[in-house]
């Protein structure tokens, strides 16, 4: 029997992340392994409000939102890794290191968000993250999140 994938639909994502439209940037989790890695997708559509100004005649999904999508994926991996978490617990962006943008993301693209847990120290979690479109890396970064109870 083949390994079953651990996936999350939008309803479970909404139960884990505090983000809502237009800032929820993860549409589905295709697979994850708690404490190790997560693979999610973000479908980029022309209907996104950011495209009215970035850029009207040449729509490009902003790099800062690609980083935010990767950070949300790290938060999801964190939530699925920690058992017995508090209802008031969040993962807050703490740092971005070595961010690189390789090519633009445009309407019609599906971004595949790949995050890998690297280490945790004093409730600061470090992840390696990549966003890919059509198998090509469009963005990569090391992301640190602070696990906090609010």
C-alpha positions as MATLAB code, in Angstrom:
seq = 'XXXXXXXXXXXXXXXXXXXXXXXXXXXXXXXXXXXXXXXXXXXXXXXXXXXXXXXXXXXXXXXXXXXXXXXXXXXXXXXXXXXXXXXXXXXXXXXXXXXXXXXXXXXXXXXXXXXXXXXXXXXXXXXXXXXXXXXXXXXXXXXXXXXXXX';
ca = [
       0.000    0.000    0.000;
       1.362    3.439   -0.963;
       2.011    6.124    1.654;
      -1.017    8.298    2.229;
      -0.452   12.014    1.988;
      -1.298   14.283    4.894;
      -3.271   17.091    3.272;
      -5.221   20.092    4.549;
      -8.200   21.662    2.823;
      -9.142   25.329    3.085;
     -11.415   24.738    6.083;
      -8.581   23.269    8.157;
      -6.206   26.012    6.985;
      -8.761   28.607    8.151;
      -8.966   26.857   11.536;
      -5.173   27.115   11.977;
      -4.217   30.497   10.503;
      -5.717   33.825   11.621;
      -5.375   35.279    8.094;
      -8.423   36.009    5.966;
      -9.040   37.433    2.507;
      -7.116   39.108    1.011;
      -4.149   38.089    3.192;
      -4.707   34.326    3.323;
      -2.143   33.129    0.777;
      -2.297   29.331    1.105;
      -5.100   27.560   -0.774;
      -4.321   23.926    0.043;
      -1.693   21.775    1.697;
      -0.867   18.823   -0.539;
       1.333   16.993    1.961;
       3.170   17.484    5.237;
       5.227   15.536    7.719;
       5.051   17.029   11.231;
       8.437   18.308   12.373;
       9.920   17.928    8.894;
       8.312   19.507    5.839;
       5.175   20.818    4.158;
       4.089   21.279    0.517;
       1.280   23.761   -0.132;
      -0.115   25.652   -3.114;
      -1.233   29.195   -3.819;
      -3.241   29.715   -7.004;
      -2.504   33.180   -8.367;
      -5.486   34.678  -10.201;
      -6.014   37.936  -12.039;
      -8.899   38.702   -9.642;
      -6.513   39.333   -6.733;
      -6.865   42.946   -5.559;
      -3.094   43.570   -5.678;
      -3.100   43.450   -9.480;
      -5.079   46.686   -9.809;
      -1.900   48.531   -8.842;
       0.985   46.045   -9.285;
       1.120   46.571  -12.238;
      -2.045   47.382  -14.211;
      -0.562   46.654  -17.660;
       1.951   44.013  -16.557;
       0.561   42.151  -13.499;
       3.261   40.683  -11.271;
       2.599   39.061   -7.901;
       4.673   41.060   -5.370;
       7.745   39.385   -3.920;
       6.757   40.405   -0.406;
       3.515   38.416   -0.815;
       5.472   35.387   -2.035;
       7.500   35.610    1.180;
       4.271   35.966    3.185;
       2.820   32.864    1.495;
       5.955   30.903    2.419;
       5.733   32.231    5.996;
       2.098   31.112    6.251;
       3.202   27.656    5.093;
       5.814   27.594    7.884;
       3.099   28.528   10.386;
       0.949   25.641    9.185;
       3.863   23.231    9.589;
       4.469   24.600   13.075;
       0.828   24.151   14.069;
       0.764   20.585   12.723;
       4.042   19.792   14.513;
       3.116   20.943   18.030;
       0.623   18.795   19.891;
      -1.692   20.262   22.521;
      -1.226   23.835   21.402;
      -3.065   26.722   23.021;
      -6.015   28.384   21.250;
      -4.188   31.738   21.592;
      -0.936   30.534   20.035;
       0.460   32.121   16.869;
       3.601   31.927   14.783;
       4.822   35.445   14.091;
       7.306   36.437   11.413;
      10.661   36.985   13.166;
      13.204   37.196   10.324;
      13.911   36.554    6.664;
      17.442   35.699    5.575;
      18.931   35.077    2.152;
      15.751   35.937    0.218;
      16.215   35.513   -3.510;
      13.762   36.174   -6.342;
      14.467   34.240   -9.534;
      11.538   35.036  -11.842;
       8.188   36.860  -11.718;
       4.932   35.191  -10.698;
       1.939   36.206  -12.819;
      -1.816   35.518  -12.940;
      -2.534   31.919  -13.883;
       0.508   30.560  -12.054;
       0.244   27.983   -9.296;
       2.927   28.538   -6.691;
       4.111   25.404   -4.953;
       5.324   26.335   -1.487;
       7.901   23.980   -0.007;
       9.027   24.518    3.584;
      11.417   22.422    5.624;
      11.916   22.631    9.382;
      15.579   23.262   10.244;
      15.721   23.919   13.988;
      13.997   25.398   17.039;
      15.552   27.302   19.894;
      13.685   29.150   22.644;
      10.440   29.139   20.630;
      12.133   30.584   17.530;
      11.677   28.203   14.621;
      13.870   28.282   11.518;
      12.740   26.982    8.131;
      14.119   26.726    4.607;
      11.473   27.805    2.110;
      11.066   27.751   -1.657;
       8.280   28.821   -3.972;
       8.180   27.113   -7.367;
       6.138   27.605  -10.528;
       6.215   24.880  -13.173;
       9.026   23.178  -11.253;
      11.284   26.265  -11.323;
      12.269   28.149   -8.189;
      10.776   31.654   -8.186;
      11.771   32.561   -4.622;
      13.829   31.053   -1.810;
      14.565   32.197    1.726;
      15.291   31.146    5.269;
      12.339   32.153    7.454;
      12.246   32.411   11.204;
       8.992   32.454   13.150;
       8.443   33.133   16.822;
       6.003   30.834   18.569;
       3.989   33.066   20.885;
       0.896   32.908   23.004;
      -1.153   36.094   22.722;
];
